[in-house]
Every structure is written in C-alpha cells, then in structure tokens.
C-alpha cells in the first residue's frame, strides 16, 4: 500500500499572519480617522445645540425690562440667571451698556472680564470665565450688548465619555479584526496550501513513476549492448513493455493536465450508459478469461439508463473501473458490473473479489499515483482520471465493501437524462 502520512503543514500561517497584521493596521488608520471625524461632528453638533439655546434665551431677554440688574443710567450693566440649558447648566445673561467695558455680575454669575467680548462686534465664542469654559453668544442691545453664556462642563464630560469609550473599544475591535482576518487567511490559504502540496506530490510521484520504466529500459539496453551478437528477444520484449507503460503514463498525465486546465463542457445529448457498459465488458472478457475471472454484466431494471455526458468520457470511466477490478480480483475470482436506473438516478457499479481497501484509506482512493497494492501493476492515474470525469459530469461516488464477493464495490450515479432536462428547463425559465 503506497500511502504516505504527512504532518499538517503550517507554512500558510506566516503569510496569513502578515495579511491579518496588514489588515489590522489598515483598520487602525481607518478607525482613527473615523473617530476623529466623529468627535469633530459630535462636538460641533453639541456646541450648535448650546448656541441655539443661548440664542433663544437672548431673544427672551431682549423682551424684558431695559435694565437687568440695576436702573441706574450710569451703571455698567448687570447679569441674571436665565433658566437652565439643555445639559442642566445655568444660562447667564449679561448686559454690557454703552461706554462700558465690563458687565457687573451678581453673586450667582461669573464675572464677564473686560474686553472678553469686543464692544465692536457680536457673535459666539468660547471663553474661560473663573476657570470654567463658557459658550458666549451676544447680540446688540440699546447701543450695547446682551451676552448669554452657558458652562460647557457637561458638554466636555459628554465628549470625554465618548473619547474614553472609543479608546476602550479600540483594542477590542482591533483584536477581533486581527483574529477574524487571521482565521479567514488560514481558511483561505488552506486550499492553496493543499493544492501546492498536491502539486509537489504529483511532481514527486510522476518523477518516481517515470523513472521506473526508464531505469528498466536503460538496464535492458545496457544488457543488450553487452551481447556480441543480436540481443535476446526477451530483452526486446521487456523494453517494448516498459516503453508502452511509459507511453501510457505520459498520455494519462497529459490528459489530466489538459482536463485540469480547461475541462471541455459536457455534451448536451443523452447517452446510454448500459450500452457503454456492455461494450466495456466485451473488451475485457479476454483479460478476464486469461486470469480465470468470472466477469458478469447485470442490468438493473428495464428503464433506460440515459444521462447527459460525453460518451468517450463515460467509456473511459467504465474501462478504468473494470480494469481495476480485473487487476485486483484474485485469480479465479469474480467481477460483476451493474448498470441501470435506481429511482431518479442512473447507476454504474463494479465490484470484485479482491482484497478491498480499508475504510481509513479510502479518502485517498482517487489521489493521483496512488495504488491499492503493487501486485496489480498500473501507475495510479486511472481512478484520478475517473474522478475528474465523475465530478465534471455531475456524478457521485460511493465506495463500499462488496457484500457478495468480499472485495470492493465502486459505484457511480448520475441524475437521469429526463431529470437533467427538467432541471435545465427550470433554470432557463
């Protein structure tokens, strides 16, 4: 049994780690930019809400009595508390009278220092009053100014909570992004790694299979050259057999290479699998007779066994299955071919009285250059070709132990031609 156990390769971890790291760095940049933009927009929106509240308070203050805190004409002005803002902070309104640079504050309001608000203009600014940031909004009033202000303490607290939440969420988000990217990278790299490993295996196996007949040919030629006269006919026969084997290996390798590169589309017409199986059985009767094998063909039911597939593909598939069964069946054993319709599916099955294959080893049954045993000869490409045909024609494999002969039963099934036609009509409609 030529089965090689290989330890799982971890060579795809390094590139996956790098991809995850790069993806995380990109997310860091995007996240930082998004956070900055979000903080700016939130701060702008919150300040705009404060400005609207101050503007509403100023409109109400202008409808009050001319003096806010005093009726003396030469008083520089005063201030009043004018309700609460949207963040629960008190709103103060100061009156800066003409010919005055300051507004006299009452006991409850912070002072409005000199030149904090230019006498010549009006608008909204953020200033520090008594160590606290205030948003100040002014309008012209009776030759002076009305100034409304609200503390930004709660607004600053809201922004601080938002910033802290972003800082706390950042490592969790980045860790999740990194692990998700790493997991996706590992899962994505696994088929690539598997394909790469299979390519290396195929190259190594192909080199081994090709080297064997070439070595035999080289040895036989050296032996033939050692004779003074004409080489023995047996030497020529061995060289011819190895040359034929080498030719078959190369042809099968080329067929698989072309099929993998661009498999031709399946035929659109129906073919009779039963007729192909009958012709295949007739071709192998001579081989079965030479090994004293009982080769039988059994038809399942009388319903047509028509499928949609190229006839030459199914013929090659049947030949591979029957050839393997004849090779692995014991001398004087039995090989049975079953073909027909079971329910909606068309079945082609071949079973033999050979040694069979253990359940744990059937996973690699269709690997290229894999042989169940060395005694049957061959080069291990037949079932790989058969697997390509089955997968391309929409078939399904089923490999079991033969209940009748004790060997192996390999079964292929396809949807019937009628079911295929109905499915194509439903897709087109």
C-alpha positions as CSV (number, residue, x, y, z in Angstrom):
1,X,0.0,0.0,0.0
2,X,1.7,3.2,-1.2
3,X,0.1,5.7,1.3
4,X,2.2,8.4,2.7
5,X,1.3,10.1,6.0
6,X,2.2,13.7,6.1
7,X,2.2,16.0,9.1
8,X,-0.1,19.0,8.6
9,X,1.8,21.9,7.1
10,X,1.9,25.2,8.9
11,X,3.7,27.1,6.2
12,X,0.5,29.0,5.4
13,X,0.4,30.5,9.0
14,X,3.1,33.1,8.3
15,X,1.5,34.7,5.3
16,X,-1.9,34.6,6.9
17,X,-0.4,36.3,10.0
18,X,1.1,39.0,7.8
19,X,-2.2,39.5,6.0
20,X,-4.0,39.8,9.3
21,X,-1.4,42.3,10.6
22,X,-1.7,44.4,7.5
23,X,-5.5,44.3,7.6
24,X,-5.4,45.4,11.3
25,X,-3.0,48.3,10.6
26,X,-5.4,49.5,7.8
27,X,-8.3,49.2,10.2
28,X,-6.3,51.2,12.8
29,X,-5.8,54.0,10.3
30,X,-9.4,53.9,9.2
31,X,-10.7,53.7,12.8
32,X,-8.5,56.6,13.9
33,X,-9.7,58.8,11.0
34,X,-13.3,57.8,11.6
35,X,-13.0,58.6,15.4
36,X,-11.5,62.0,14.7
37,X,-14.2,62.9,12.2
38,X,-16.9,61.6,14.6
39,X,-15.6,63.5,17.5
40,X,-15.5,66.7,15.5
41,X,-19.0,66.2,14.2
42,X,-20.4,65.4,17.7
43,X,-18.6,68.4,19.3
44,X,-19.9,70.7,16.5
45,X,-23.4,69.4,16.9
46,X,-23.3,69.8,20.7
47,X,-22.0,73.3,20.5
48,X,-24.6,74.1,17.9
49,X,-27.3,73.0,20.3
50,X,-25.9,75.2,23.0
51,X,-25.8,78.1,20.6
52,X,-29.4,77.6,19.7
53,X,-30.3,77.5,23.4
54,X,-28.4,80.7,24.0
55,X,-30.0,82.4,21.1
56,X,-33.4,81.5,22.4
57,X,-32.5,83.0,25.9
58,X,-31.2,86.2,24.3
59,X,-34.4,86.6,22.4
60,X,-36.4,86.3,25.6
61,X,-34.0,88.6,27.5
62,X,-34.5,91.4,24.9
63,X,-38.2,91.4,25.7
64,X,-37.6,92.1,29.4
65,X,-37.1,95.4,31.1
66,X,-34.3,97.6,29.9
67,X,-32.2,97.0,33.0
68,X,-31.2,93.5,34.0
69,X,-29.7,94.3,37.4
70,X,-29.9,98.0,38.0
71,X,-31.9,101.0,36.9
72,X,-29.1,103.5,37.4
73,X,-28.3,105.0,34.0
74,X,-24.5,105.2,34.5
75,X,-24.3,101.6,35.8
76,X,-22.0,99.5,33.7
77,X,-24.7,96.8,33.4
78,X,-25.6,93.6,35.2
79,X,-26.4,89.9,34.9
80,X,-29.2,87.5,35.6
81,X,-29.6,83.7,35.7
82,X,-32.0,82.8,32.9
83,X,-33.0,79.2,33.4
84,X,-31.2,76.0,32.7
85,X,-29.6,74.9,29.4
86,X,-30.0,71.5,27.7
87,X,-27.2,69.9,29.7
88,X,-28.6,71.2,33.1
89,X,-26.1,74.1,33.4
90,X,-27.5,77.6,34.3
91,X,-27.6,80.2,31.5
92,X,-26.5,83.7,32.4
93,X,-27.3,86.9,30.5
94,X,-25.2,89.9,30.9
95,X,-25.9,93.4,29.7
96,X,-22.9,95.5,28.6
97,X,-24.1,99.0,28.4
98,X,-22.7,101.8,26.2
99,X,-19.4,103.4,27.3
100,X,-18.7,100.3,29.5
101,X,-16.2,97.6,29.0
102,X,-17.5,95.1,31.6
103,X,-20.7,93.7,32.8
104,X,-21.2,93.8,36.5
105,X,-22.0,90.3,37.7
106,X,-24.3,89.4,40.5
107,X,-23.5,86.9,43.3
108,X,-24.6,83.9,41.3
109,X,-23.0,84.6,37.9
110,X,-19.3,84.5,37.0
111,X,-17.8,87.9,36.1
112,X,-17.5,88.9,32.4
113,X,-14.0,90.3,32.3
114,X,-13.0,93.4,30.5
115,X,-12.6,93.0,26.7
116,X,-13.6,89.4,26.9
117,X,-16.2,90.4,24.4
118,X,-15.2,93.1,21.8
119,X,-17.5,96.1,22.0
120,X,-17.5,96.5,18.3
121,X,-18.9,93.1,17.3
122,X,-21.3,90.3,18.2
123,X,-21.3,86.5,17.7
124,X,-20.4,83.4,19.6
125,X,-17.1,82.4,21.2
126,X,-15.8,80.0,23.8
127,X,-14.1,81.8,26.7
128,X,-12.8,80.8,30.2
129,X,-14.7,82.6,33.0
130,X,-13.5,82.0,36.5
131,X,-11.6,78.9,35.4
132,X,-14.6,77.3,33.6
133,X,-15.2,77.2,29.8
134,X,-18.3,79.1,28.8
135,X,-20.0,79.3,25.4
136,X,-20.9,83.0,25.0
137,X,-23.3,84.5,22.5
138,X,-24.0,88.2,22.0
139,X,-26.4,90.5,20.2
140,X,-26.6,94.2,20.0
141,X,-28.9,95.8,22.5
142,X,-29.7,99.5,23.1
143,X,-26.3,100.7,21.9
144,X,-24.5,98.0,23.9
145,X,-24.6,94.2,24.0
146,X,-26.6,91.4,25.5
147,X,-24.3,88.4,26.2
148,X,-25.7,85.0,27.1
149,X,-23.4,82.3,28.4
150,X,-23.6,78.7,29.5
151,X,-20.9,76.5,31.1
152,X,-19.5,73.7,28.8
153,X,-18.7,71.5,31.8
154,X,-21.3,68.8,30.9
155,X,-20.6,69.1,27.2
156,X,-16.9,68.4,28.0
157,X,-18.0,65.5,30.1
158,X,-20.0,64.0,27.3
159,X,-17.1,64.4,24.9
160,X,-14.8,62.8,27.5
161,X,-17.1,59.8,27.9
162,X,-17.3,59.4,24.1
163,X,-13.5,59.6,23.8
164,X,-13.0,57.0,26.6
165,X,-15.5,54.7,25.1
166,X,-13.7,54.9,21.7
167,X,-10.3,54.2,23.4
168,X,-11.8,51.2,25.3
169,X,-13.5,49.8,22.2
170,X,-10.4,50.2,20.0
171,X,-8.3,47.3,21.4
172,X,-11.3,45.0,21.5
173,X,-12.2,45.9,17.9
174,X,-8.7,45.6,16.6
175,X,-8.2,42.3,18.3
176,X,-11.4,41.0,16.8
177,X,-10.4,42.3,13.4
178,X,-6.9,40.7,13.7
179,X,-8.3,37.3,14.8
180,X,-11.0,37.3,12.2
181,X,-8.5,38.2,9.5
182,X,-6.1,35.6,10.7
183,X,-8.9,32.9,10.7
184,X,-10.1,34.0,7.2
185,X,-6.5,33.9,6.0
186,X,-5.9,30.5,7.4
187,X,-9.1,29.1,5.9
188,X,-8.4,30.8,2.5
189,X,-4.8,29.6,2.5
190,X,-5.6,26.0,3.3
191,X,-6.9,25.1,-0.2
192,X,-3.9,26.9,-1.7
193,X,-1.5,25.1,0.6
194,X,-3.3,21.8,-0.2
195,X,-3.1,22.5,-4.0
196,X,0.6,23.4,-3.6
197,X,1.3,20.2,-1.6
198,X,-0.6,18.1,-4.1
199,X,1.4,19.7,-6.9
200,X,4.6,18.8,-5.1
201,X,3.3,15.3,-4.5
202,X,2.3,15.0,-8.2
203,X,5.7,16.1,-9.3
204,X,7.5,13.7,-7.0
205,X,5.1,10.8,-7.9
206,X,5.4,11.5,-11.6
207,X,9.2,11.5,-11.3
208,X,9.1,8.2,-9.5
209,X,6.7,6.6,-11.9
210,X,8.6,7.8,-15.0
211,X,11.9,6.9,-13.5
212,X,10.9,3.2,-13.0
213,X,10.3,2.3,-16.7
214,X,13.2,4.5,-17.8
215,X,15.5,2.6,-15.4
216,X,14.3,-0.7,-16.7
217,X,14.8,0.4,-20.3
218,X,18.2,1.7,-19.5
219,X,19.2,-1.6,-17.8
220,X,17.8,-3.7,-20.6
221,X,19.7,-1.6,-23.2
222,X,22.9,-2.0,-21.2
223,X,22.3,-5.7,-21.1
224,X,21.6,-5.9,-24.8
225,X,24.8,-3.9,-25.6
226,X,26.8,-6.4,-23.6
227,X,25.9,-9.2,-26.1
228,X,28.2,-9.6,-29.0
229,X,25.5,-10.7,-31.3
230,X,21.9,-9.8,-31.6
231,X,20.1,-9.1,-28.3
232,X,17.8,-11.8,-27.0
233,X,14.1,-11.5,-27.9
234,X,13.1,-11.4,-24.2
235,X,15.2,-8.2,-23.8
236,X,13.4,-6.6,-26.7
237,X,10.0,-7.6,-25.3
238,X,10.8,-6.1,-21.9
239,X,12.0,-2.9,-23.5
240,X,8.7,-2.8,-25.5
241,X,6.6,-3.4,-22.4
242,X,8.3,-0.7,-20.4
243,X,8.1,1.7,-23.4
244,X,4.4,1.0,-23.7
245,X,4.0,1.6,-19.9
246,X,5.9,4.9,-20.2
247,X,3.7,5.9,-23.1
248,X,0.5,5.3,-21.1
249,X,1.8,7.2,-18.1
250,X,2.7,10.2,-20.3
251,X,-0.7,10.1,-22.1
252,X,-2.6,9.9,-18.8
253,X,-0.6,12.8,-17.4
254,X,-1.2,14.9,-20.4
255,X,-4.9,14.1,-20.3
256,X,-5.2,15.1,-16.7
257,X,-3.2,18.3,-17.3
258,X,-5.4,19.3,-20.2
259,X,-8.5,18.4,-18.2
260,X,-7.5,20.4,-15.2
261,X,-6.5,23.4,-17.3
262,X,-9.8,23.7,-19.3
263,X,-12.2,20.8,-19.0
264,X,-14.4,20.7,-22.1
265,X,-18.1,21.2,-21.5
266,X,-20.3,18.1,-21.2
267,X,-22.3,17.0,-24.2
268,X,-25.9,18.2,-24.4
269,X,-27.3,14.9,-25.8
270,X,-28.2,11.7,-24.0
271,X,-26.1,8.6,-24.0
272,X,-26.9,5.1,-22.9
273,X,-24.7,4.0,-20.0
274,X,-25.9,0.4,-20.3
275,X,-24.7,0.1,-23.9
276,X,-21.3,1.6,-22.9
277,X,-21.1,-0.9,-20.0
278,X,-21.9,-3.8,-22.4
279,X,-19.2,-2.8,-24.8
280,X,-16.7,-2.4,-22.0
281,X,-17.5,-5.8,-20.6
282,X,-16.9,-7.4,-24.1
283,X,-13.5,-5.7,-24.3
284,X,-12.3,-7.1,-21.0
285,X,-13.6,-10.6,-21.4
286,X,-10.3,-11.7,-22.9
287,X,-8.4,-10.3,-19.9
288,X,-10.8,-11.9,-17.5
289,X,-10.5,-15.2,-19.3
290,X,-6.7,-15.1,-19.1
291,X,-7.0,-14.7,-15.3
292,X,-9.8,-17.2,-15.0
293,X,-12.2,-14.5,-13.7
294,X,-15.9,-14.7,-13.8
295,X,-16.9,-11.4,-15.5
296,X,-20.7,-10.7,-15.5
297,X,-22.8,-7.8,-16.5
298,X,-26.2,-7.4,-14.8
299,X,-28.8,-4.9,-15.8
300,X,-30.9,-3.2,-13.1
301,X,-34.5,-3.0,-14.3
302,X,-35.6,-2.3,-17.8
303,X,-35.8,1.5,-17.7
304,X,-33.5,3.5,-20.0
305,X,-30.1,4.3,-18.4
306,X,-29.6,7.6,-20.2
307,X,-27.5,10.5,-18.8
308,X,-26.1,13.8,-20.2
309,X,-22.4,13.3,-20.7
310,X,-19.8,12.8,-23.5
311,X,-19.8,9.1,-24.5
312,X,-16.0,8.9,-24.6
313,X,-15.7,10.1,-21.0
314,X,-18.1,7.5,-19.7
315,X,-16.4,4.8,-21.8
316,X,-13.1,5.7,-20.2
317,X,-14.6,5.8,-16.8
318,X,-16.1,2.3,-17.2
319,X,-12.9,1.0,-18.6
320,X,-10.9,2.3,-15.6
321,X,-13.4,0.7,-13.1
322,X,-13.5,-2.7,-14.9
323,X,-9.7,-2.8,-15.5
324,X,-9.0,-2.1,-11.8
325,X,-11.5,-4.8,-10.8
326,X,-9.9,-7.4,-13.1
327,X,-6.4,-6.5,-11.8
328,X,-7.2,-6.7,-8.1
329,X,-9.6,-9.7,-8.2
330,X,-8.0,-12.9,-7.0
331,X,-7.0,-15.5,-9.6
332,X,-10.2,-17.3,-10.5
333,X,-12.3,-14.7,-8.7
334,X,-15.3,-12.7,-9.8
335,X,-16.0,-9.3,-11.2
336,X,-19.6,-8.0,-11.6
337,X,-20.8,-4.9,-13.5
338,X,-24.2,-3.4,-12.6
339,X,-25.9,-0.8,-14.7
340,X,-29.4,0.7,-14.7
341,X,-31.8,3.1,-13.1
342,X,-32.4,3.2,-9.3
343,X,-35.1,5.8,-8.6
344,X,-34.3,9.0,-10.4
345,X,-30.6,8.2,-10.8
346,X,-28.5,6.1,-13.2
347,X,-26.1,3.8,-11.5
348,X,-22.9,2.2,-12.8
349,X,-21.3,-0.1,-10.3
350,X,-18.3,-2.6,-10.4
351,X,-17.4,-5.0,-7.6
352,X,-14.7,-7.6,-7.3
353,X,-13.5,-10.4,-5.1
354,X,-10.1,-8.7,-4.4
355,X,-8.6,-7.7,-1.1
356,X,-10.6,-4.5,-0.9
357,X,-9.4,-1.2,0.7
358,X,-9.7,-0.4,4.4
359,X,-12.2,2.3,5.3
360,X,-9.5,4.7,6.7
361,X,-7.6,4.5,3.4
362,X,-10.5,5.3,1.0
363,X,-10.1,9.0,1.5
364,X,-7.1,9.0,-0.9
365,X,-8.5,6.4,-3.2
366,X,-8.7,9.0,-6.1
367,X,-5.4,10.6,-5.4
368,X,-3.0,10.6,-8.4
369,X,-0.4,7.9,-8.5
370,X,-2.0,6.1,-5.6
371,X,-2.3,2.3,-5.9
372,X,-4.1,0.0,-3.6
373,X,-1.4,-2.6,-4.0
374,X,1.8,-3.1,-6.0
375,X,0.9,-6.6,-7.2
376,X,-1.6,-5.4,-9.8
377,X,0.7,-3.1,-11.7
378,X,-0.6,0.1,-13.2
379,X,0.6,3.6,-12.4
380,X,-2.1,5.0,-10.2
381,X,-3.7,7.5,-12.6
382,X,-6.8,5.6,-13.6
383,X,-9.0,6.5,-10.7
384,X,-7.8,10.1,-10.8
385,X,-9.0,10.3,-14.4
386,X,-12.2,8.6,-13.4
387,X,-12.8,11.1,-10.6
388,X,-12.3,14.0,-13.0
389,X,-14.9,12.6,-15.3
390,X,-17.4,11.9,-12.5
391,X,-17.0,15.4,-10.9
392,X,-17.4,17.1,-14.3
393,X,-20.5,15.2,-15.4
394,X,-22.3,15.8,-12.1
395,X,-21.9,12.2,-10.8
396,X,-21.5,10.9,-7.2
397,X,-19.1,8.3,-5.9
398,X,-19.9,5.6,-3.4
399,X,-17.2,3.2,-2.3
400,X,-18.2,0.2,-0.1
401,X,-17.1,-3.3,0.7
402,X,-18.6,-5.9,-1.7
403,X,-21.4,-7.7,0.1
404,X,-21.4,-10.5,-2.5
405,X,-17.7,-11.1,-3.2
406,X,-16.0,-9.6,-0.1
407,X,-13.8,-7.3,-2.1
408,X,-14.6,-3.7,-3.1
409,X,-17.7,-2.1,-4.7
410,X,-17.3,1.2,-6.5
411,X,-20.5,2.9,-7.6
412,X,-21.1,6.0,-9.7
413,X,-24.6,7.6,-10.0
414,X,-25.9,10.4,-12.1
415,X,-29.2,12.2,-12.4
416,X,-31.2,10.7,-15.3
417,X,-31.4,12.4,-18.6
418,X,-35.1,13.4,-18.0
419,X,-34.2,14.9,-14.6
420,X,-31.3,16.8,-16.1
421,X,-33.5,18.2,-18.9
422,X,-36.2,19.3,-16.4
423,X,-33.6,21.0,-14.3
424,X,-32.2,22.8,-17.3
425,X,-35.7,24.0,-18.3
426,X,-36.4,25.2,-14.7
427,X,-33.1,27.1,-14.7
428,X,-33.8,28.7,-18.1
429,X,-37.3,29.7,-17.1
